Amino acid sequence: MAAPAGFEYVVRGGDVVIRHHGTTATVLRGAKAAVFLAEVDAGDPQLLMARVTGNYRRGNERAAKRHPRNAS
């Protein structure tokens, strides 16, 4: 699986706007924005932004949910 790419973020006042390929993916405000800004320096910013926006999943979740070994 390829590493996430195409994300960027902009800080506007107390808000953090995260974009994916130029389109706004999400806006973080308040405590979530503060936590994001603290974590972005500590790790991989692209992976963090993918995780925050939910854009790290790639289509096999439904198939995995229906697989016999995952049946409860």
PDB file of N, H, CA, C and O in Angstrom:
ATOM      1  N   MET A   1       0.843  -1.164   0.000  1.00  0.00           N
ATOM      2  CA  MET A   1       0.000   0.000   0.000  1.00  0.00           C
ATOM      3  C   MET A   1       0.895   1.237   0.000  1.00  0.00           C
ATOM      4  O   MET A   1       1.874   1.310   0.742  1.00  0.00           O
ATOM      5  N   ALA A   2       0.551   2.182  -0.823  1.00  0.00           N
ATOM      6  H   ALA A   2      -0.244   2.122  -1.426  1.00  0.00           H
ATOM      7  CA  ALA A   2       1.339   3.410  -0.934  1.00  0.00           C
ATOM      8  C   ALA A   2       1.072   4.325   0.254  1.00  0.00           C
ATOM      9  O   ALA A   2       0.000   4.286   0.859  1.00  0.00           O
ATOM     10  N   ALA A   3       2.049   5.133   0.570  1.00  0.00           N
ATOM     11  H   ALA A   3       2.919   5.165   0.079  1.00  0.00           H
ATOM     12  CA  ALA A   3       1.889   6.108   1.650  1.00  0.00           C
ATOM     13  C   ALA A   3       0.918   7.189   1.211  1.00  0.00           C
ATOM     14  O   ALA A   3       0.870   7.527   0.028  1.00  0.00           O
ATOM     15  N   PRO A   4       0.137   7.740   2.142  1.00  0.00           N
ATOM     16  CA  PRO A   4      -0.787   8.804   1.791  1.00  0.00           C
ATOM     17  C   PRO A   4      -0.041  10.017   1.254  1.00  0.00           C
ATOM     18  O   PRO A   4       1.063  10.323   1.705  1.00  0.00           O
ATOM     19  N   ALA A   5      -0.634  10.695   0.306  1.00  0.00           N
ATOM     20  H   ALA A   5      -1.531  10.447  -0.060  1.00  0.00           H
ATOM     21  CA  ALA A   5      -0.018  11.893  -0.273  1.00  0.00           C
ATOM     22  C   ALA A   5      -1.118  12.831  -0.729  1.00  0.00           C
ATOM     23  O   ALA A   5      -2.279  12.439  -0.844  1.00  0.00           O
ATOM     24  N   GLY A   6      -0.742  14.071  -0.986  1.00  0.00           N
ATOM     25  H   GLY A   6       0.202  14.390  -0.893  1.00  0.00           H
ATOM     26  CA  GLY A   6      -1.698  15.043  -1.504  1.00  0.00           C
ATOM     27  C   GLY A   6      -2.398  15.862  -0.450  1.00  0.00           C
ATOM     28  O   GLY A   6      -3.276  16.659  -0.778  1.00  0.00           O
ATOM     29  N   PHE A   7      -2.037  15.689   0.806  1.00  0.00           N
ATOM     30  H   PHE A   7      -1.323  15.041   1.072  1.00  0.00           H
ATOM     31  CA  PHE A   7      -2.666  16.448   1.880  1.00  0.00           C
ATOM     32  C   PHE A   7      -1.855  17.700   2.185  1.00  0.00           C
ATOM     33  O   PHE A   7      -0.632  17.717   2.048  1.00  0.00           O
ATOM     34  N   GLU A   8      -2.550  18.730   2.593  1.00  0.00           N
ATOM     35  H   GLU A   8      -3.544  18.716   2.704  1.00  0.00           H
ATOM     36  CA  GLU A   8      -1.917  19.950   3.095  1.00  0.00           C
ATOM     37  C   GLU A   8      -2.838  20.543   4.143  1.00  0.00           C
ATOM     38  O   GLU A   8      -4.044  20.294   4.142  1.00  0.00           O
ATOM     39  N   TYR A   9      -2.260  21.329   5.035  1.00  0.00           N
ATOM     40  H   TYR A   9      -1.281  21.531   5.036  1.00  0.00           H
ATOM     41  CA  TYR A   9      -3.097  21.985   6.043  1.00  0.00           C
ATOM     42  C   TYR A   9      -2.712  23.448   6.160  1.00  0.00           C
ATOM     43  O   TYR A   9      -1.572  23.842   5.914  1.00  0.00           O
ATOM     44  N   VAL A  10      -3.713  24.246   6.549  1.00  0.00           N
ATOM     45  H   VAL A  10      -4.639  23.926   6.749  1.00  0.00           H
ATOM     46  CA  VAL A  10      -3.540  25.677   6.728  1.00  0.00           C
ATOM     47  C   VAL A  10      -4.138  26.043   8.076  1.00  0.00           C
ATOM     48  O   VAL A  10      -5.245  25.615   8.404  1.00  0.00           O
ATOM     49  N   VAL A  11      -3.416  26.830   8.855  1.00  0.00           N
ATOM     50  H   VAL A  11      -2.517  27.178   8.589  1.00  0.00           H
ATOM     51  CA  VAL A  11      -3.919  27.300  10.142  1.00  0.00           C
ATOM     52  C   VAL A  11      -4.548  28.668   9.927  1.00  0.00           C
ATOM     53  O   VAL A  11      -3.898  29.594   9.442  1.00  0.00           O
ATOM     54  N   ARG A  12      -5.814  28.785  10.291  1.00  0.00           N
ATOM     55  H   ARG A  12      -6.342  28.033  10.685  1.00  0.00           H
ATOM     56  CA  ARG A  12      -6.543  30.056  10.168  1.00  0.00           C
ATOM     57  C   ARG A  12      -7.132  30.396  11.533  1.00  0.00           C
ATOM     58  O   ARG A  12      -8.148  29.834  11.945  1.00  0.00           O
ATOM     59  N   GLY A  13      -6.489  31.307  12.213  1.00  0.00           N
ATOM     60  H   GLY A  13      -5.665  31.764  11.879  1.00  0.00           H
ATOM     61  CA  GLY A  13      -6.926  31.636  13.569  1.00  0.00           C
ATOM     62  C   GLY A  13      -6.685  30.442  14.468  1.00  0.00           C
ATOM     63  O   GLY A  13      -5.544  30.008  14.628  1.00  0.00           O
ATOM     64  N   GLY A  14      -7.740  29.904  15.057  1.00  0.00           N
ATOM     65  H   GLY A  14      -8.666  30.256  14.927  1.00  0.00           H
ATOM     66  CA  GLY A  14      -7.630  28.708  15.873  1.00  0.00           C
ATOM     67  C   GLY A  14      -8.041  27.455  15.132  1.00  0.00           C
ATOM     68  O   GLY A  14      -8.003  26.364  15.701  1.00  0.00           O
ATOM     69  N   ASP A  15      -8.436  27.586  13.859  1.00  0.00           N
ATOM     70  H   ASP A  15      -8.466  28.472  13.396  1.00  0.00           H
ATOM     71  CA  ASP A  15      -8.899  26.450  13.066  1.00  0.00           C
ATOM     72  C   ASP A  15      -7.778  25.884  12.202  1.00  0.00           C
ATOM     73  O   ASP A  15      -6.848  26.598  11.826  1.00  0.00           O
ATOM     74  N   VAL A  16      -7.875  24.606  11.897  1.00  0.00           N
ATOM     75  H   VAL A  16      -8.630  24.026  12.202  1.00  0.00           H
ATOM     76  CA  VAL A  16      -6.951  23.957  10.978  1.00  0.00           C
ATOM     77  C   VAL A  16      -7.782  23.400   9.826  1.00  0.00           C
ATOM     78  O   VAL A  16      -8.663  22.565  10.034  1.00  0.00           O
ATOM     79  N   VAL A  17      -7.499  23.863   8.619  1.00  0.00           N
ATOM     80  H   VAL A  17      -6.784  24.542   8.450  1.00  0.00           H
ATOM     81  CA  VAL A  17      -8.197  23.394   7.426  1.00  0.00           C
ATOM     82  C   VAL A  17      -7.292  22.380   6.740  1.00  0.00           C
ATOM     83  O   VAL A  17      -6.157  22.694   6.383  1.00  0.00           O
ATOM     84  N   ILE A  18      -7.799  21.157   6.557  1.00  0.00           N
ATOM     85  H   ILE A  18      -8.721  20.902   6.847  1.00  0.00           H
ATOM     86  CA  ILE A  18      -7.038  20.103   5.891  1.00  0.00           C
ATOM     87  C   ILE A  18      -7.626  19.908   4.503  1.00  0.00           C
ATOM     88  O   ILE A  18      -8.832  19.720   4.339  1.00  0.00           O
ATOM     89  N   ARG A  19      -6.746  19.958   3.505  1.00  0.00           N
ATOM     90  H   ARG A  19      -5.767  20.111   3.637  1.00  0.00           H
ATOM     91  CA  ARG A  19      -7.167  19.790   2.112  1.00  0.00           C
ATOM     92  C   ARG A  19      -6.509  18.552   1.534  1.00  0.00           C
ATOM     93  O   ARG A  19      -5.391  18.185   1.897  1.00  0.00           O
ATOM     94  N   HIS A  20      -7.230  17.924   0.628  1.00  0.00           N
ATOM     95  H   HIS A  20      -8.138  18.221   0.333  1.00  0.00           H
ATOM     96  CA  HIS A  20      -6.701  16.769  -0.105  1.00  0.00           C
ATOM     97  C   HIS A  20      -6.823  17.074  -1.584  1.00  0.00           C
ATOM     98  O   HIS A  20      -7.928  17.183  -2.116  1.00  0.00           O
ATOM     99  N   HIS A  21      -5.687  17.211  -2.244  1.00  0.00           N
ATOM    100  H   HIS A  21      -4.790  17.122  -1.812  1.00  0.00           H
ATOM    101  CA  HIS A  21      -5.621  17.602  -3.660  1.00  0.00           C
ATOM    102  C   HIS A  21      -6.406  18.876  -3.924  1.00  0.00           C
ATOM    103  O   HIS A  21      -7.106  18.977  -4.932  1.00  0.00           O
ATOM    104  N   GLY A  22      -6.294  19.851  -3.023  1.00  0.00           N
ATOM    105  H   GLY A  22      -5.725  19.769  -2.205  1.00  0.00           H
ATOM    106  CA  GLY A  22      -6.902  21.160  -3.215  1.00  0.00           C
ATOM    107  C   GLY A  22      -8.334  21.294  -2.748  1.00  0.00           C
ATOM    108  O   GLY A  22      -8.860  22.406  -2.722  1.00  0.00           O
ATOM    109  N   THR A  23      -8.990  20.202  -2.378  1.00  0.00           N
ATOM    110  H   THR A  23      -8.563  19.298  -2.400  1.00  0.00           H
ATOM    111  CA  THR A  23     -10.369  20.240  -1.920  1.00  0.00           C
ATOM    112  C   THR A  23     -10.387  20.103  -0.404  1.00  0.00           C
ATOM    113  O   THR A  23      -9.702  19.245   0.154  1.00  0.00           O
ATOM    114  N   THR A  24     -11.167  20.945   0.260  1.00  0.00           N
ATOM    115  H   THR A  24     -11.723  21.642  -0.193  1.00  0.00           H
ATOM    116  CA  THR A  24     -11.250  20.882   1.714  1.00  0.00           C
ATOM    117  C   THR A  24     -11.820  19.544   2.139  1.00  0.00           C
ATOM    118  O   THR A  24     -12.924  19.175   1.736  1.00  0.00           O
ATOM    119  N   ALA A  25     -11.067  18.816   2.955  1.00  0.00           N
ATOM    120  H   ALA A  25     -10.171  19.116   3.283  1.00  0.00           H
ATOM    121  CA  ALA A  25     -11.492  17.511   3.446  1.00  0.00           C
ATOM    122  C   ALA A  25     -12.154  17.636   4.813  1.00  0.00           C
ATOM    123  O   ALA A  25     -13.158  16.976   5.084  1.00  0.00           O
ATOM    124  N   THR A  26     -11.593  18.480   5.671  1.00  0.00           N
ATOM    125  H   THR A  26     -10.778  19.016   5.451  1.00  0.00           H
ATOM    126  CA  THR A  26     -12.168  18.679   7.000  1.00  0.00           C
ATOM    127  C   THR A  26     -11.610  19.952   7.613  1.00  0.00           C
ATOM    128  O   THR A  26     -10.581  20.472   7.182  1.00  0.00           O
ATOM    129  N   VAL A  27     -12.316  20.446   8.634  1.00  0.00           N
ATOM    130  H   VAL A  27     -13.153  20.023   8.983  1.00  0.00           H
ATOM    131  CA  VAL A  27     -11.874  21.606   9.400  1.00  0.00           C
ATOM    132  C   VAL A  27     -11.856  21.191  10.864  1.00  0.00           C
ATOM    133  O   VAL A  27     -12.865  20.726  11.395  1.00  0.00           O
ATOM    134  N   LEU A  28     -10.719  21.359  11.510  1.00  0.00           N
ATOM    135  H   LEU A  28      -9.900  21.737  11.079  1.00  0.00           H
ATOM    136  CA  LEU A  28     -10.582  21.037  12.927  1.00  0.00           C
ATOM    137  C   LEU A  28     -10.649  22.329  13.727  1.00  0.00           C
ATOM    138  O   LEU A  28     -10.033  23.332  13.367  1.00  0.00           O
ATOM    139  N   ARG A  29     -11.398  22.288  14.808  1.00  0.00           N
ATOM    140  H   ARG A  29     -11.898  21.473  15.101  1.00  0.00           H
ATOM    141  CA  ARG A  29     -11.545  23.474  15.659  1.00  0.00           C
ATOM    142  C   ARG A  29     -11.287  23.101  17.116  1.00  0.00           C
ATOM    143  O   ARG A  29     -11.433  21.945  17.513  1.00  0.00           O
ATOM    144  N   GLY A  30     -10.909  24.085  17.885  1.00  0.00           N
ATOM    145  H   GLY A  30     -10.790  25.024  17.562  1.00  0.00           H
ATOM    146  CA  GLY A  30     -10.762  23.922  19.326  1.00  0.00           C
ATOM    147  C   GLY A  30      -9.698  22.928  19.728  1.00  0.00           C
ATOM    148  O   GLY A  30      -8.564  22.976  19.253  1.00  0.00           O
ATOM    149  N   ALA A  31     -10.091  22.009  20.629  1.00  0.00           N
ATOM    150  H   ALA A  31     -11.012  21.970  21.015  1.00  0.00           H
ATOM    151  CA  ALA A  31      -9.149  21.048  21.190  1.00  0.00           C
ATOM    152  C   ALA A  31      -8.606  20.103  20.122  1.00  0.00           C
ATOM    153  O   ALA A  31      -7.432  19.734  20.164  1.00  0.00           O
ATOM    154  N   LYS A  32      -9.448  19.708  19.166  1.00  0.00           N
ATOM    155  H   LYS A  32     -10.401  20.008  19.132  1.00  0.00           H
ATOM    156  CA  LYS A  32      -8.978  18.804  18.107  1.00  0.00           C
ATOM    157  C   LYS A  32      -7.896  19.465  17.260  1.00  0.00           C
ATOM    158  O   LYS A  32      -6.942  18.806  16.848  1.00  0.00           O
ATOM    159  N   ALA A  33      -8.037  20.755  17.001  1.00  0.00           N
ATOM    160  H   ALA A  33      -8.813  21.291  17.337  1.00  0.00           H
ATOM    161  CA  ALA A  33      -7.017  21.478  16.243  1.00  0.00           C
ATOM    162  C   ALA A  33      -5.717  21.560  17.027  1.00  0.00           C
ATOM    163  O   ALA A  33      -4.637  21.410  16.455  1.00  0.00           O
ATOM    164  N   ALA A  34      -5.810  21.794  18.325  1.00  0.00           N
ATOM    165  H   ALA A  34      -6.688  21.916  18.790  1.00  0.00           H
ATOM    166  CA  ALA A  34      -4.610  21.889  19.160  1.00  0.00           C
ATOM    167  C   ALA A  34      -3.883  20.548  19.221  1.00  0.00           C
ATOM    168  O   ALA A  34      -2.655  20.505  19.142  1.00  0.00           O
ATOM    169  N   VAL A  35      -4.628  19.463  19.361  1.00  0.00           N
ATOM    170  H   VAL A  35      -5.625  19.499  19.425  1.00  0.00           H
ATOM    171  CA  VAL A  35      -4.020  18.126  19.395  1.00  0.00           C
ATOM    172  C   VAL A  35      -3.375  17.816  18.051  1.00  0.00           C
ATOM    173  O   VAL A  35      -2.275  17.265  18.004  1.00  0.00           O
ATOM    174  N   PHE A  36      -4.047  18.166  16.959  1.00  0.00           N
ATOM    175  H   PHE A  36      -4.940  18.614  16.997  1.00  0.00           H
ATOM    176  CA  PHE A  36      -3.495  17.930  15.625  1.00  0.00           C
ATOM    177  C   PHE A  36      -2.175  18.666  15.446  1.00  0.00           C
ATOM    178  O   PHE A  36      -1.203  18.084  14.966  1.00  0.00           O
ATOM    179  N   LEU A  37      -2.131  19.927  15.824  1.00  0.00           N
ATOM    180  H   LEU A  37      -2.921  20.400  16.214  1.00  0.00           H
ATOM    181  CA  LEU A  37      -0.905  20.717  15.658  1.00  0.00           C
ATOM    182  C   LEU A  37       0.237  20.175  16.513  1.00  0.00           C
ATOM    183  O   LEU A  37       1.402  20.258  16.122  1.00  0.00           O
ATOM    184  N   ALA A  38      -0.091  19.622  17.675  1.00  0.00           N
ATOM    185  H   ALA A  38      -1.037  19.555  17.993  1.00  0.00           H
ATOM    186  CA  ALA A  38       0.949  19.026  18.518  1.00  0.00           C
ATOM    187  C   ALA A  38       1.473  17.729  17.910  1.00  0.00           C
ATOM    188  O   ALA A  38       2.667  17.443  17.994  1.00  0.00           O
ATOM    189  N   GLU A  39       0.584  16.938  17.297  1.00  0.00           N
ATOM    190  H   GLU A  39      -0.387  17.170  17.229  1.00  0.00           H
ATOM    191  CA  GLU A  39       0.978  15.649  16.738  1.00  0.00           C
ATOM    192  C   GLU A  39       1.638  15.767  15.372  1.00  0.00           C
ATOM    193  O   GLU A  39       2.417  14.895  14.987  1.00  0.00           O
ATOM    194  N   VAL A  40       1.338  16.829  14.635  1.00  0.00           N
ATOM    195  H   VAL A  40       0.705  17.537  14.948  1.00  0.00           H
ATOM    196  CA  VAL A  40       1.846  16.935  13.268  1.00  0.00           C
ATOM    197  C   VAL A  40       3.369  17.065  13.244  1.00  0.00           C
ATOM    198  O   VAL A  40       4.010  16.616  12.294  1.00  0.00           O
ATOM    199  N   ASP A  41       3.948  17.667  14.267  1.00  0.00           N
ATOM    200  H   ASP A  41       3.427  18.031  15.039  1.00  0.00           H
ATOM    201  CA  ASP A  41       5.402  17.804  14.331  1.00  0.00           C
ATOM    202  C   ASP A  41       6.084  16.522  14.790  1.00  0.00           C
ATOM    203  O   ASP A  41       7.259  16.301  14.498  1.00  0.00           O
ATOM    204  N   ALA A  42       5.350  15.682  15.507  1.00  0.00           N
ATOM    205  H   ALA A  42       4.396  15.862  15.744  1.00  0.00           H
ATOM    206  CA  ALA A  42       5.945  14.486  16.088  1.00  0.00           C
ATOM    207  C   ALA A  42       6.016  13.305  15.121  1.00  0.00           C
ATOM    208  O   ALA A  42       6.850  12.417  15.298  1.00  0.00           O
ATOM    209  N   GLY A  43       5.152  13.280  14.098  1.00  0.00           N
ATOM    210  H   GLY A  43       4.474  14.002  13.954  1.00  0.00           H
ATOM    211  CA  GLY A  43       5.117  12.106  13.230  1.00  0.00           C
ATOM    212  C   GLY A  43       5.023  12.475  11.765  1.00  0.00           C
ATOM    213  O   GLY A  43       5.412  13.570  11.359  1.00  0.00           O
ATOM    214  N   ASP A  44       4.499  11.546  10.974  1.00  0.00           N
ATOM    215  H   ASP A  44       4.182  10.657  11.304  1.00  0.00           H
ATOM    216  CA  ASP A  44       4.324  11.731   9.540  1.00  0.00           C
ATOM    217  C   ASP A  44       3.064  12.557   9.298  1.00  0.00           C
ATOM    218  O   ASP A  44       1.962  12.066   9.541  1.00  0.00           O
ATOM    219  N   PRO A  45       3.195  13.793   8.826  1.00  0.00           N
ATOM    220  CA  PRO A  45       2.017  14.644   8.658  1.00  0.00           C
ATOM    221  C   PRO A  45       1.022  14.091   7.645  1.00  0.00           C
ATOM    222  O   PRO A  45      -0.185  14.240   7.836  1.00  0.00           O
ATOM    223  N   GLN A  46       1.493  13.458   6.573  1.00  0.00           N
ATOM    224  H   GLN A  46       2.474  13.337   6.418  1.00  0.00           H
ATOM    225  CA  GLN A  46       0.580  12.920   5.569  1.00  0.00           C
ATOM    226  C   GLN A  46      -0.280  11.797   6.161  1.00  0.00           C
ATOM    227  O   GLN A  46      -1.488  11.750   5.926  1.00  0.00           O
ATOM    228  N   LEU A  47       0.326  10.918   6.906  1.00  0.00           N
ATOM    229  H   LEU A  47       1.307  10.956   7.096  1.00  0.00           H
ATOM    230  CA  LEU A  47      -0.409   9.825   7.530  1.00  0.00           C
ATOM    231  C   LEU A  47      -1.387  10.352   8.568  1.00  0.00           C
ATOM    232  O   LEU A  47      -2.517   9.870   8.654  1.00  0.00           O
ATOM    233  N   LEU A  48      -0.973  11.319   9.343  1.00  0.00           N
ATOM    234  H   LEU A  48      -0.055  11.710   9.273  1.00  0.00           H
ATOM    235  CA  LEU A  48      -1.848  11.912  10.352  1.00  0.00           C
ATOM    236  C   LEU A  48      -3.064  12.556   9.698  1.00  0.00           C
ATOM    237  O   LEU A  48      -4.188  12.369  10.163  1.00  0.00           O
ATOM    238  N   MET A  49      -2.851  13.313   8.624  1.00  0.00           N
ATOM    239  H   MET A  49      -1.938  13.465   8.246  1.00  0.00           H
ATOM    240  CA  MET A  49      -3.984  13.960   7.950  1.00  0.00           C
ATOM    241  C   MET A  49      -4.905  12.933   7.310  1.00  0.00           C
ATOM    242  O   MET A  49      -6.120  13.127   7.298  1.00  0.00           O
ATOM    243  N   ALA A  50      -4.362  11.856   6.783  1.00  0.00           N
ATOM    244  H   ALA A  50      -3.374  11.699   6.793  1.00  0.00           H
ATOM    245  CA  ALA A  50      -5.195  10.792   6.227  1.00  0.00           C
ATOM    246  C   ALA A  50      -6.044  10.150   7.320  1.00  0.00           C
ATOM    247  O   ALA A  50      -7.221   9.855   7.114  1.00  0.00           O
ATOM    248  N   ARG A  51      -5.434   9.940   8.478  1.00  0.00           N
ATOM    249  H   ARG A  51      -4.478  10.179   8.645  1.00  0.00           H
ATOM    250  CA  ARG A  51      -6.160   9.341   9.598  1.00  0.00           C
ATOM    251  C   ARG A  51      -7.265  10.260  10.096  1.00  0.00           C
ATOM    252  O   ARG A  51      -8.375   9.807  10.372  1.00  0.00           O
ATOM    253  N   VAL A  52      -6.966  11.544  10.209  1.00  0.00           N
ATOM    254  H   VAL A  52      -6.064  11.912   9.985  1.00  0.00           H
ATOM    255  CA  VAL A  52      -7.940  12.505  10.724  1.00  0.00           C
ATOM    256  C   VAL A  52      -9.134  12.647   9.775  1.00  0.00           C
ATOM    257  O   VAL A  52     -10.274  12.775  10.221  1.00  0.00           O
ATOM    258  N   THR A  53      -8.869  12.623   8.477  1.00  0.00           N
ATOM    259  H   THR A  53      -7.943  12.518   8.115  1.00  0.00           H
ATOM    260  CA  THR A  53      -9.953  12.791   7.503  1.00  0.00           C
ATOM    261  C   THR A  53     -10.668  11.498   7.185  1.00  0.00           C
ATOM    262  O   THR A  53     -11.726  11.524   6.557  1.00  0.00           O
ATOM    263  N   GLY A  54     -10.120  10.360   7.602  1.00  0.00           N
ATOM    264  H   GLY A  54      -9.261  10.339   8.113  1.00  0.00           H
ATOM    265  CA  GLY A  54     -10.748   9.081   7.292  1.00  0.00           C
ATOM    266  C   GLY A  54     -10.408   8.593   5.898  1.00  0.00           C
ATOM    267  O   GLY A  54     -11.047   7.668   5.399  1.00  0.00           O
ATOM    268  N   ASN A  55      -9.424   9.189   5.263  1.00  0.00           N
ATOM    269  H   ASN A  55      -8.904   9.941   5.669  1.00  0.00           H
ATOM    270  CA  ASN A  55      -9.083   8.853   3.888  1.00  0.00           C
ATOM    271  C   ASN A  55      -7.998   7.788   3.800  1.00  0.00           C
ATOM    272  O   ASN A  55      -7.313   7.689   2.782  1.00  0.00           O
ATOM    273  N   TYR A  56      -7.836   7.003   4.837  1.00  0.00           N
ATOM    274  H   TYR A  56      -8.393   7.084   5.664  1.00  0.00           H
ATOM    275  CA  TYR A  56      -6.811   5.968   4.809  1.00  0.00           C
ATOM    276  C   TYR A  56      -7.417   4.603   4.515  1.00  0.00           C
ATOM    277  O   TYR A  56      -6.682   3.630   4.343  1.00  0.00           O
ATOM    278  N   ARG A  57      -8.720   4.514   4.455  1.00  0.00           N
ATOM    279  H   ARG A  57      -9.317   5.304   4.595  1.00  0.00           H
ATOM    280  CA  ARG A  57      -9.386   3.253   4.142  1.00  0.00           C
ATOM    281  C   ARG A  57      -9.549   3.155   2.638  1.00  0.00           C
ATOM    282  O   ARG A  57      -9.816   4.154   1.970  1.00  0.00           O
ATOM    283  N   ARG A  58      -9.394   1.987   2.121  1.00  0.00           N
ATOM    284  H   ARG A  58      -9.178   1.175   2.664  1.00  0.00           H
ATOM    285  CA  ARG A  58      -9.374   1.847   0.669  1.00  0.00           C
ATOM    286  C   ARG A  58     -10.227   0.717   0.131  1.00  0.00           C
ATOM    287  O   ARG A  58      -9.754  -0.056  -0.703  1.00  0.00           O
ATOM    288  N   GLY A  59     -11.474   0.591   0.579  1.00  0.00           N
ATOM    289  H   GLY A  59     -11.858   1.219   1.256  1.00  0.00           H
ATOM    290  CA  GLY A  59     -12.422  -0.237  -0.128  1.00  0.00           C
ATOM    291  C   GLY A  59     -12.564  -1.688   0.261  1.00  0.00           C
ATOM    292  O   GLY A  59     -13.543  -2.312  -0.148  1.00  0.00           O
ATOM    293  N   ASN A  60     -11.661  -2.267   1.019  1.00  0.00           N
ATOM    294  H   ASN A  60     -10.865  -1.761   1.351  1.00  0.00           H
ATOM    295  CA  ASN A  60     -11.804  -3.683   1.317  1.00  0.00           C
ATOM    296  C   ASN A  60     -12.496  -3.931   2.650  1.00  0.00           C
ATOM    297  O   ASN A  60     -12.559  -5.077   3.096  1.00  0.00           O
ATOM    298  N   GLU A  61     -13.012  -2.906   3.292  1.00  0.00           N
ATOM    299  H   GLU A  61     -12.961  -1.975   2.930  1.00  0.00           H
ATOM    300  CA  GLU A  61     -13.610  -3.079   4.609  1.00  0.00           C
ATOM    301  C   GLU A  61     -14.878  -3.926   4.545  1.00  0.00           C
ATOM    302  O   GLU A  61     -15.092  -4.778   5.407  1.00  0.00           O
ATOM    303  N   ARG A  62     -15.721  -3.704   3.538  1.00  0.00           N
ATOM    304  H   ARG A  62     -15.547  -3.012   2.838  1.00  0.00           H
ATOM    305  CA  ARG A  62     -16.967  -4.472   3.457  1.00  0.00           C
ATOM    306  C   ARG A  62     -16.676  -5.936   3.175  1.00  0.00           C
ATOM    307  O   ARG A  62     -17.289  -6.820   3.772  1.00  0.00           O
ATOM    308  N   ALA A  63     -15.758  -6.189   2.279  1.00  0.00           N
ATOM    309  H   ALA A  63     -15.260  -5.470   1.794  1.00  0.00           H
ATOM    310  CA  ALA A  63     -15.417  -7.579   1.964  1.00  0.00           C
ATOM    311  C   ALA A  63     -14.837  -8.270   3.191  1.00  0.00           C
ATOM    312  O   ALA A  63     -15.148  -9.433   3.443  1.00  0.00           O
ATOM    313  N   ALA A  64     -14.016  -7.589   3.943  1.00  0.00           N
ATOM    314  H   ALA A  64     -13.763  -6.644   3.738  1.00  0.00           H
ATOM    315  CA  ALA A  64     -13.423  -8.175   5.140  1.00  0.00           C
ATOM    316  C   ALA A  64     -14.475  -8.432   6.208  1.00  0.00           C
ATOM    317  O   ALA A  64     -14.388  -9.415   6.943  1.00  0.00           O
ATOM    318  N   LYS A  65     -15.455  -7.564   6.295  1.00  0.00           N
ATOM    319  H   LYS A  65     -15.526  -6.765   5.698  1.00  0.00           H
ATOM    320  CA  LYS A  65     -16.504  -7.730   7.299  1.00  0.00           C
ATOM    321  C   LYS A  65     -17.324  -8.991   7.017  1.00  0.00           C
ATOM    322  O   LYS A  65     -17.773  -9.656   7.951  1.00  0.00           O
ATOM    323  N   ARG A  66     -17.520  -9.319   5.750  1.00  0.00           N
ATOM    324  H   ARG A  66     -17.155  -8.779   4.992  1.00  0.00           H
ATOM    325  CA  ARG A  66     -18.332 -10.479   5.382  1.00  0.00           C
ATOM    326  C   ARG A  66     -17.534 -11.785   5.334  1.00  0.00           C
ATOM    327  O   ARG A  66     -18.118 -12.852   5.146  1.00  0.00           O
ATOM    328  N   HIS A  67     -16.231 -11.720   5.497  1.00  0.00           N
ATOM    329  H   HIS A  67     -15.756 -10.853   5.650  1.00  0.00           H
ATOM    330  CA  HIS A  67     -15.403 -12.920   5.428  1.00  0.00           C
ATOM    331  C   HIS A  67     -15.748 -13.854   6.596  1.00  0.00           C
ATOM    332  O   HIS A  67     -15.971 -13.387   7.713  1.00  0.00           O
ATOM    333  N   PRO A  68     -15.792 -15.174   6.344  1.00  0.00           N
ATOM    334  CA  PRO A  68     -16.186 -16.130   7.395  1.00  0.00           C
ATOM    335  C   PRO A  68     -15.346 -16.050   8.669  1.00  0.00           C
ATOM    336  O   PRO A  68     -15.882 -16.239   9.761  1.00  0.00           O
ATOM    337  N   ARG A  69     -14.064 -15.779   8.562  1.00  0.00           N
ATOM    338  H   ARG A  69     -13.628 -15.625   7.676  1.00  0.00           H
ATOM    339  CA  ARG A  69     -13.252 -15.748   9.784  1.00  0.00           C
ATOM    340  C   ARG A  69     -13.584 -14.551  10.664  1.00  0.00           C
ATOM    341  O   ARG A  69     -13.258 -14.554  11.851  1.00  0.00           O
ATOM    342  N   ASN A  70     -14.234 -13.512  10.100  1.00  0.00           N
ATOM    343  H   ASN A  70     -14.499 -13.509   9.135  1.00  0.00           H
ATOM    344  CA  ASN A  70     -14.606 -12.338  10.883  1.00  0.00           C
ATOM    345  C   ASN A  70     -16.049 -12.392  11.366  1.00  0.00           C
ATOM    346  O   ASN A  70     -16.505 -11.478  12.052  1.00  0.00           O
ATOM    347  N   ALA A  71     -16.760 -13.435  11.021  1.00  0.00           N
ATOM    348  H   ALA A  71     -16.389 -14.177  10.463  1.00  0.00           H
ATOM    349  CA  ALA A  71     -18.156 -13.577  11.467  1.00  0.00           C
ATOM    350  C   ALA A  71     -18.175 -13.823  12.970  1.00  0.00           C
ATOM    351  O   ALA A  71     -17.350 -14.561  13.509  1.00  0.00           O
ATOM    352  N   SER A  72     -19.116 -13.200  13.618  1.00  0.00           N
ATOM    353  H   SER A  72     -19.786 -12.601  13.180  1.00  0.00           H
ATOM    354  CA  SER A  72     -19.163 -13.390  15.077  1.00  0.00           C
ATOM    355  C   SER A  72     -20.282 -14.298  15.505  1.00  0.00           C
ATOM    356  O   SER A  72     -20.449 -14.552  16.698  1.00  0.00           O
TER     357      SER A  72
END
